[in-house]
Amino acid sequence: MSQFVSPEEMATFFNARVSSYEAHMMENPNYHQEKILLAEEFEVTDQPVRILDLGCGTGLEIEYILKRTPQARLIGIDLSGDMLESLRKKYQDVSDQIELIKASYFDYDFGLNRFDYVVASATMHHWLPERKLPLYKQILSSLKTGGKFINDDYLVPEKEEGEMLEKYLRLKKSGILKKGMFYHIDIPCSAQTETKIMNNVGFQRVKVVYEHYSATHNNALIVGLK
C-alpha cells in the first residue's frame, strides 16, 4: 500500500471549505497588519485604476485595496466557483467595478500593458519555480510601465524550502498525481528564491516588504515594479 494519500483537487478543496475559509485565514494574529501592508503598495487615488487579482478566493484583500483605490476596476480569477460566489455577495455594492472569472490563471490571457496592479495573495505557493517563471513573465507583460506585481504569500526559510520540495517530489514520484490536474499542495519558496524568479523575468526592481516566520505562521510580501 502506498504511504502517500492523494491530495484534493484544487477547486474541490476550496469549494468544500468556503464557509470556514475566512475565519481560518483570520486566525493569523498578524492578519490585519499584513493586509494593511499589502494595501499600502497601492497609491491612494480616485482614478479607475485597473487591478488583476489572481486566485482571488473570497476577496479578503479587496476591502483593504478599495479603501485606497475606491474607483478601481478589478478582475478576479479563481478556480473555485463557490469562492467566487462568496466574493460576489460580499461586494455586491461595488459589483459594477468587479469582474469575476472562474478559470485557471494559467489559461487566462492577461493581455499587454493592461493593468496598473497585479495582486496574488496566498496562491503562488502551490507551484514550482519552473511553473511560476512563464506565469510571472505574463504578469510583467500585462502591467503598464510603472505597474506593480504584489505577491503576498506563504513563504518559508531556505532550509524548509528544500524539505518541502523533496516532499513534493516524492509525492510526484509515487504516481498518484494525475497529469494535468491542479492539486492543493503546498510547495512554498523562500523569499530568496521568489525574489530571484521575479528578477529573472525582468522586473525593474524587486523588494521584500516584510517576512514573518514562526511555528504557526509564515508569510512574506514581495513586490515587483515594471
C-alpha positions in Angstrom: 0.0 0.0 0.0 1.3 3.5 -0.9 2.4 5.7 2.0 1.0 8.7 0.1 -2.5 10.0 0.2 -3.6 11.8 -2.9 -4.2 15.5 -2.2 -7.5 17.1 -3.1 -8.1 18.7 -6.4 -7.8 22.5 -6.0 -11.3 23.7 -6.8 -12.8 20.8 -4.8 -10.6 21.7 -1.8 -11.7 25.3 -1.7 -15.4 24.7 -2.5 -15.6 22.4 0.5 -14.1 25.0 2.8 -15.6 28.2 1.6 -17.8 28.6 4.8 -14.8 28.4 7.1 -12.1 29.9 4.9 -12.1 33.5 6.1 -12.2 32.5 9.8 -9.3 30.2 9.2 -7.2 32.9 7.5 -8.0 35.4 10.3 -6.6 33.1 12.9 -3.3 34.6 11.9 -2.5 37.2 14.6 -0.8 39.3 12.0 -3.7 39.1 9.5 -4.9 42.7 9.8 -1.4 44.3 9.7 -0.3 42.2 6.8 -3.4 43.2 4.7 -2.7 46.9 5.6 0.9 46.5 4.3 -0.4 44.8 1.1 -2.8 47.7 0.5 -0.2 50.3 1.2 1.5 49.2 -2.1 -1.5 50.8 -3.9 -1.3 54.5 -4.3 -4.3 56.4 -2.9 -6.3 57.6 -5.9 -9.8 58.2 -7.1 -8.9 57.2 -10.6 -10.3 53.9 -12.0 -7.0 52.0 -11.8 -7.1 48.5 -13.3 -6.3 45.6 -11.0 -5.9 41.9 -11.7 -6.4 39.6 -8.7 -5.0 36.1 -9.2 -6.5 33.3 -7.1 -8.8 35.9 -5.6 -10.8 33.5 -3.4 -13.4 35.3 -1.3 -11.6 38.6 -1.9 -10.1 39.1 1.6 -7.6 41.7 0.3 -10.1 43.6 -1.8 -11.7 45.6 1.1 -8.3 46.9 2.1 -7.4 47.8 -1.5 -10.7 49.6 -2.2 -10.1 51.9 0.8 -7.1 53.3 -1.1 -8.5 52.9 -4.7 -12.3 53.3 -4.3 -12.9 53.6 -8.1 -10.7 50.7 -9.1 -11.8 48.3 -11.8 -10.9 44.8 -10.7 -10.8 41.4 -12.4 -10.7 38.4 -10.1 -9.7 34.9 -11.3 -10.2 31.7 -9.3 -10.9 28.0 -9.9 -13.4 27.8 -7.1 -16.9 28.8 -8.1 -18.1 28.8 -4.5 -15.3 31.1 -3.5 -16.3 33.5 -6.3 -19.9 33.4 -5.3 -19.0 34.4 -1.8 -16.9 37.3 -3.1 -19.8 38.4 -5.4 -22.2 38.5 -2.5 -19.8 40.3 -0.2 -19.0 43.1 -2.7 -22.4 43.4 -4.3 -22.4 47.2 -3.6 -19.5 47.6 -6.0 -20.4 44.8 -8.4 -20.1 47.2 -11.4 -16.4 47.5 -10.5 -15.6 43.8 -10.3 -15.5 41.2 -13.0 -15.1 37.6 -11.8 -13.8 34.8 -13.9 -13.9 31.1 -13.0 -10.8 29.7 -14.6 -7.2 28.8 -14.1 -5.0 31.8 -14.3 -2.5 29.7 -16.2 -5.1 29.6 -19.1 -6.2 33.2 -19.0 -4.9 35.8 -21.4 -3.8 38.7 -19.3 -3.2 41.0 -22.3 -0.4 43.5 -22.7 0.1 46.8 -20.8 -3.4 46.4 -19.4 -3.1 46.6 -15.6 -1.8 49.1 -13.1 -1.5 46.3 -10.5 -1.5 42.6 -10.4 -2.0 41.1 -6.9 -1.6 37.5 -5.8 -2.5 36.6 -2.2 -1.9 33.2 -0.7 -1.9 31.4 -4.1 1.6 31.1 -5.6 2.9 28.7 -3.1 1.2 25.8 -4.9 3.6 26.0 -7.9 7.2 25.0 -8.6 9.6 27.8 -9.7 9.6 26.5 -13.3 5.8 26.8 -13.4 6.0 30.3 -12.0 8.6 31.6 -14.5 6.3 31.8 -17.6 3.4 33.0 -15.4 5.4 35.8 -14.0 6.5 36.8 -17.5 2.9 37.1 -18.5 2.2 39.2 -15.4 5.1 41.5 -16.2 3.8 41.9 -19.8 0.3 42.6 -18.6 1.4 45.5 -16.4 1.6 49.1 -17.6 5.0 50.8 -17.3 5.4 51.6 -13.6 2.9 48.9 -12.6 3.3 46.6 -9.7 3.1 42.9 -9.1 2.1 42.5 -5.4 2.9 39.0 -4.2 1.6 38.2 -0.7 2.3 34.5 0.0 3.2 31.7 2.3 7.0 31.6 2.1 9.5 29.6 4.2 13.1 29.8 5.3 15.6 28.3 2.7 16.2 25.1 4.7 12.4 24.4 4.9 12.1 25.2 1.2 14.3 22.3 0.3 12.4 20.0 2.7 9.0 20.9 1.2 10.3 20.4 -2.3 11.7 17.0 -1.5 8.4 16.0 0.0 6.5 17.1 -3.2 9.0 15.3 -5.5 8.4 12.1 -3.5 4.7 12.5 -3.8 5.0 13.1 -7.6 7.2 10.1 -8.0 4.6 7.9 -6.3 2.4 8.2 -9.4 -0.8 9.2 -7.6 -1.0 12.7 -9.1 -2.9 12.7 -12.4 -1.3 14.7 -15.2 -3.0 18.0 -16.0 -4.8 18.2 -12.6 -4.4 21.1 -10.2 -3.9 19.8 -6.7 -3.9 21.6 -3.3 -0.3 21.0 -2.5 2.0 23.4 -0.6 5.4 23.9 -2.3 6.5 27.2 -0.8 9.6 29.0 -1.9 11.9 31.1 0.3 11.9 34.8 -0.2 15.3 34.5 -1.8 14.0 32.1 -4.5 10.9 34.1 -5.1 12.9 37.3 -5.5 15.2 35.5 -7.9 12.3 34.4 -10.1 10.9 37.9 -10.2 14.3 39.4 -11.1 14.9 36.8 -13.8 11.6 37.6 -15.6 12.7 41.2 -15.9 11.0 43.3 -13.2 12.9 46.6 -12.9 13.0 46.4 -9.1 12.0 43.7 -6.6 11.7 44.4 -2.9 10.8 42.3 0.1 8.4 44.4 2.1 8.2 42.1 5.0 8.8 38.5 6.2 7.4 36.7 9.2 8.3 33.2 10.2 7.0 31.4 13.3 5.8 28.0 14.5 2.3 28.9 13.5 2.5 31.3 10.6 4.9 32.0 7.7 4.2 34.9 5.3 6.0 37.4 3.1 5.2 40.3 0.8 7.3 40.7 -2.3 6.7 43.5 -4.8 8.0 43.7 -8.4 8.0 47.0 -10.2 7.8 47.2 -14.0 
